[in-house]
Amino acid sequence: MHFLRSLPAAAARLILVLIVAVLTTGTGLAFGGTAASADDIDAISGGPSDGVIEDGRTRFSYQMEPGQVIDDYYMIKNTGTTAQVLTVFGTDAYNADDGGYALLDTADAPVDAGSWITFEGNVRKLQIPLGPGESRTVSFTVTVPDNAGPGDHPAGIVISVASGSGQVLVDKRFATRLYVRVPGELQPLLTVTSISGAYNPQWNPFTGTTTITATFKNAGNVALGADAIVGVNTFFGIPVGSPGTDEVTELLPGSTRTVSFTVEGIGQLGYLDAYVKAQPTVDDAALNPGVLTPTSRDTVVWAIPWWLVIVIAIALLVWVFLRIRRVRDERAAVAWIAYTEEQARLKAGEAPVLEAAGAVGETDRPQ
């Protein structure tokens, strides 16, 4: 942070808040312990607990009726080398622009499942001092309101450590996902709301690529991911190129995400039918929402065969040239024939005159 001291006074008055938010995805291991703090001075971690030790869960997943209350445990750890005051609280989740599972900023108040979480003493935030290497298990309660709607309500439990002084503050966070599913009319509905395609030609007319851009929307009330298959067909549904597969990471209810795919080995064939097919999926640790209906969408892409256009243009120019030459030659031939016929008629007309003149001359001779 030494470079900040060299900033102008006006810029130095700005408070820089760095947030290192770590979301456990499979192991509960802290991310960025050394990246965010070079000597692990203020490293933190946490995970679901059975009340004594971490129990191996990678996230909290509950199915709860409106009005139901459930108690659970969360273990927090100071894995750094200095004493720290850890703040633990619950907050709401959303999909970030890059598609990741994100949580509200520390200062933002939750309005959904994050607001259903309270800790010991019925408080929403709990501050716990821990020495280096110390850990503590805290109990918390999830209370579903009576008017909670059916479906998944995503949230997270956050451990936050604020450090720094003066004009530079660092809010380092570690979080574990928490999902509450309220039973009722579950709608695991993933749709492809839009799709577009663009052909990218190469010098070799048979090795272009097609870029397919699709927007996925979780139109239901259950968190869903998808296994996507993308490809291209041409006339009569004949497949071309190399179809590909990709994973669309989890979309929370109401979220949308635009993803681009590239299909290689597409020749300049003129008509192309680019498509995407998506099979909805749920996380291995998630509750089963029932039947997952696949979705698909396609669009027409024009891959202009410029090589063929050039060949046709050259052939057309040659044909036009030959046609013009032929017409010109035909006209010349007609003119020549007319000329020779005219000459023949002229010669044919002179012969009788000469014969008549000869006959007159003979009669005028003396006998």
Secondary structure, 3 states (H helix, E strand, C coil): CHHHHHCCHHHHCCCEEEEEEEECCCCCCCCCHHHHCCCCCCCEEEEEECCCCECCCCCEEEECCCCCEEEEEEEEEECCCCCEEEEEEEEEEEECCCCCEEECCCCCCCCCHHHHEEECCCECEEEEEECCCCEEEEEEEEECCCCCCCEEEEEEEEEEEEEEECCEEEEEEEEEEEEEEECCCCCCCEEEEEEEEEEECCCCCCCEEEEEEEEEEECCCCCEEEEEEEEEECHHHCEEEEEEEEEEEEECCCCEEEEEEEEEEECCCEEEEEEEEEEEECCCCCCCCCCCCCEEEEEEEEECCHHHHHHHHHHHHHHHHHHHHHHHHHHHHHHHHHHHHHHHHHHHHHHHHHHHHHHHHHHCCCC
